[in-house]
Amino acid sequence: MMLLKIKNLGEGLHPSETVVLIQTKDGPEEVAVDAKSLRNGTLPVGWPVGKSAGFLLVELPRPTVTGARRVWVRKEELVPDKTARRTA
């Protein structure tokens, strides 16, 4: 699992939601996520599903406000989740 760097924009429509900003290849994207899922300015995402010219394709836990489920982000925007359990 990887952690995606985000900027917290504020509360979402539901009391348990937070709106965050993600810097993508095509510009900033906003996503409403469960506030409990954030970890020190990062959002847990799965492993990248593609790569191209310094960018990685990641799948988000929820769609962005424009409807995207996968976004291209700079590889520097992702950090490994050291708390994730390793498997053999």
N, C-alpha and C positions, 0 to 999 in steps of 0.2 A: 504494500500500500504506500501511496505517496501523499504528501501534503502540499496543497496549492496555496501560495501566498495571496492574500486578499486584503481589501480595505473595507472596513465596516462602515456602511453608510447610515445605518439607523434601523429603527423598528420596521417590521413588515406589517401586513394587514392583520395577521393573527398575533396575539400576545406572545406566542412562543417562537415567532419568526423574526429573523434579522435579514436585512437586505445588505448584500456585499457586492463589491466591485471587483471584477477580474480583468486583468490586462491581457488581451488576446491579440493574435496576429492582425485581426481585422478591426481592432479598436476595443475600448472598454465595453464590458458586458455586465449587466446587473442580474443577480440571482437572489431569490428569497429562499433562505435555508433555515433549518431548525437551529435556534441560537445555541443549543447545547452541543451541537456538532462542531462548533468552532474551537480551535486550539491555538491560543497565542498568535492571532493574526493569520491563521492558516485554516484551510478546509480540507478534510480528508477526501481523497479521490482514489480511484483504482490505479493500476499500473497503466502507463501510456499504451495506447493501441495503435499508434503510428508515429513516424518521425519524418521530418523534411526540413533541410537547411536550417538547423538550429532550433526548430520548433518541434514540440511534441503534441500529439493529439490525445486529449484526456476526456473521459466521460464524467459529466457532472452528476451529483446526486439528484438534482432537480433541473428542469429546463430554465434557460435564461428568460428574461422578459421578451426577447425576440423569438423564443421557441427553440433555441439550439440546445441539444443534449450533449453534444461533443464540441469542443473548442480547441483551436491551436494556440498553445502558449509557449513562450520562450522557455528553454530548458532550465534557465536560472530561476524561473518562478516556481519550480518544483523542488521539494526536499524530501528525502526518504523519511518515513515514519519509523523512528527507532523504537517506539513502544509496540509496534505490530509484532505479533507472535510469528516467529520463523518456523517454517515447516521443513522437514527433511526432504 
